[in-house]
């Protein structure tokens, strides 16, 4: 009874079976997505998958534009406008610059967090997990997947591993030049 009382109000930690199910969901969904030819539709489904797999309120897939020295949101959940950041600015910009995953349990306590996006959108970011998306040979970051506000607490290592698996799968899509109407070559 004491153990039950101690866990009230907290999300239960996922079991190995829960994680196996999430990994299976991610892998099966990525397999289904491999036949989607429209880049925008593909990325919209990817942000839904990332949000579902990590239990996050929102997800954004950023694409790195080395020529302009910035990254821009290719697809963002529940956001009516594009986000553009210089490489190195904000947490997603840091991931693009360094190629390192960033997991921040308290966004406003981290000086790298770009608060202006929250001010413009009216959204309140609590915590963030952002992972790099590498090109086909692992030499350059071509994008960033960022999830916000895990329901029930901070993002954990298993969510990071799931996002990294998804990032591996979408790297080739982000490398492709964009054709009219969202298609890829």
TADA-V266360 format. One record per pair of residues at least 4 apart in sequence whose C-alpha atoms are under 8 Angstrom apart, sorted by the first residue. I is the first residue (numbers start at 1). J is the second residue. D is the distance in whole Angstrom. If there is no record, write none. Layout:
BEGIN
{{I:J:D} {I:J:D}}
END
This chain:
BEGIN
{{1:5:6} {2:6:6} {3:7:7} {4:8:7} {7:11:8} {7:12:7} {10:152:7} {11:152:5} {11:153:8} {14:18:6} {14:19:7} {15:19:6} {16:20:6} {17:21:6} {18:22:6} {19:23:6} {19:158:8} {20:24:6} {21:25:6} {22:26:6} {22:53:6} {23:27:6} {23:162:7} {24:28:6} {25:29:6} {25:53:8} {26:30:6} {26:49:7} {26:53:7} {26:162:8} {26:166:7} {27:31:6} {28:32:6} {29:33:6} {29:49:8} {30:34:6} {30:166:8} {30:169:7} {31:35:8} {32:36:8} {33:42:6} {33:45:8} {36:41:7} {36:42:6} {37:42:7} {37:183:6} {37:184:7} {38:42:6} {38:181:8} {38:182:5} {38:183:4} {38:184:7} {39:43:6} {39:173:7} {39:178:8} {39:182:5} {39:183:5} {39:184:6} {40:44:6} {40:74:8} {40:75:7} {40:182:5} {40:183:7} {41:45:6} {41:182:8} {42:46:6} {43:47:6} {43:61:7} {43:74:8} {43:75:6} {44:48:6} {44:75:6} {44:76:8} {45:49:6} {46:50:6} {47:51:6} {47:59:5} {47:60:6} {47:61:7} {47:75:7} {47:76:7} {47:77:7} {48:52:6} {48:59:7} {48:77:8} {49:53:6} {50:54:6} {50:56:8} {50:59:7} {50:147:7} {50:163:7} {50:166:8} {51:55:6} {51:56:5} {51:57:7} {51:58:6} {51:59:6} {51:147:7} {52:56:7} {53:159:7} {53:162:7} {54:147:8} {54:150:7} {54:155:8} {54:159:5} {54:162:8} {54:163:8} {55:150:6} {55:151:6} {56:147:6} {56:148:6} {56:149:5} {56:150:4} {56:151:6} {57:147:8} {57:148:6} {57:149:5} {57:150:6} {57:151:7} {58:76:8} {58:77:6} {58:78:8} {58:147:6} {58:148:5} {58:149:7} {59:76:6} {59:77:6} {59:145:7} {59:146:6} {59:147:4} {59:148:6} {60:73:6} {60:74:8} {60:75:6} {60:76:4} {60:77:6} {60:145:6} {60:146:5} {60:147:6} {61:73:6} {61:74:6} {61:75:5} {61:76:6} {61:143:7} {61:144:6} {61:145:5} {61:146:6} {62:71:6} {62:72:5} {62:73:4} {62:74:5} {62:75:7} {62:92:8} {62:143:5} {62:144:5} {62:145:6} {62:146:8} {63:71:5} {63:72:5} {63:73:6} {63:74:6} {63:142:6} {63:143:4} {63:144:7} {63:174:7} {64:69:8} {64:70:6} {64:71:4} {64:72:7} {64:87:8} {64:96:7} {64:141:7} {64:142:5} {64:143:5} {64:144:8} {65:69:6} {65:70:5} {65:71:6} {65:72:8} {65:142:8} {66:70:7} {69:86:6} {69:87:6} {70:84:7} {70:85:5} {70:86:4} {70:87:5} {70:93:8} {71:84:6} {71:85:5} {71:86:6} {71:87:6} {71:93:7} {71:96:8} {71:143:8} {72:82:7} {72:83:5} {72:84:4} {72:85:6} {73:82:6} {73:83:5} {73:84:7} {74:82:8} {76:82:8} {79:121:8} {83:117:8} {85:89:6} {85:90:7} {85:93:7} {86:93:6} {87:93:5} {87:94:7} {87:96:6} {87:97:6} {88:92:8} {88:93:4} {88:94:4} {88:95:7} {88:96:7} {88:97:5} {89:93:5} {89:94:6} {89:112:7} {89:114:7} {90:94:6} {90:112:5} {90:113:5} {90:114:5} {91:95:6} {91:102:7} {91:112:6} {91:113:5} {91:114:7} {91:130:7} {92:96:6} {92:130:6} {92:144:6} {92:145:8} {92:146:7} {93:97:6} {94:98:6} {94:99:8} {94:100:8} {94:112:8} {95:99:5} {95:100:5} {95:101:6} {95:102:7} {95:130:7} {95:131:7} {95:132:6} {95:144:7} {96:100:8} {96:132:6} {96:141:6} {96:142:8} {96:143:7} {96:144:6} {97:141:8} {99:131:8} {99:132:6} {99:141:6} {100:131:7} {100:132:7} {101:129:8} {101:130:6} {101:131:5} {101:132:6} {102:128:8} {102:129:6} {102:130:5} {102:131:7} {103:127:8} {103:128:6} {103:129:4} {103:130:6} {103:155:7} {104:110:7} {104:127:6} {104:128:5} {104:129:6} {104:154:8} {105:126:7} {105:127:5} {105:128:7} {105:154:5} {105:155:7} {106:110:7} {106:126:6} {106:127:5} {106:128:8} {107:113:6} {107:125:6} {107:126:5} {107:127:5} {107:128:7} {108:113:7} {108:115:8} {108:125:8} {108:126:7} {114:118:8} {115:119:6} {116:120:6} {117:121:6} {118:122:5} {118:123:5} {118:124:6} {118:125:7} {119:123:7} {125:148:6} {125:149:6} {126:148:7} {126:149:5} {127:148:6} {127:149:5} {127:150:7} {127:154:6} {127:155:8} {128:146:7} {128:147:6} {128:148:5} {128:149:6} {128:150:8} {128:155:7} {129:146:6} {129:147:5} {129:148:7} {129:155:7} {129:160:7} {130:144:7} {130:145:6} {130:146:4} {130:147:6} {131:144:6} {131:145:5} {131:146:7} {131:160:8} {131:163:7} {131:164:6} {131:167:7} {132:141:6} {132:142:8} {132:143:6} {132:144:5} {132:145:7} {132:164:8} {132:167:7} {133:141:6} {133:142:6} {133:143:5} {133:144:5} {133:145:7} {133:164:8} {133:167:5} {133:168:7} {133:170:7} {133:171:6} {134:138:5} {134:139:7} {134:140:6} {134:141:4} {134:142:6} {134:143:7} {134:167:7} {134:168:7} {134:171:6} {135:139:6} {135:140:6} {135:141:6} {135:142:6} {135:171:5} {135:172:6} {135:175:6} {136:171:7} {136:172:6} {142:171:7} {142:174:6} {142:175:7} {143:171:8} {143:174:7} {144:167:8} {145:163:7} {145:167:7} {149:153:8} {149:154:8} {150:154:6} {150:155:6} {155:159:6} {155:160:7} {156:160:7} {157:161:6} {158:162:6} {159:163:6} {160:164:6} {161:165:6} {162:166:6} {163:167:6} {164:168:6} {165:169:7} {166:170:6} {167:171:6} {170:174:6} {171:175:6} {172:176:7} {173:184:8} {176:184:6} {176:185:6} {177:184:6} {177:185:6} {178:182:6} {178:183:6} {178:184:5} {178:185:7} {179:183:5} {179:184:6} {179:185:7}}
END
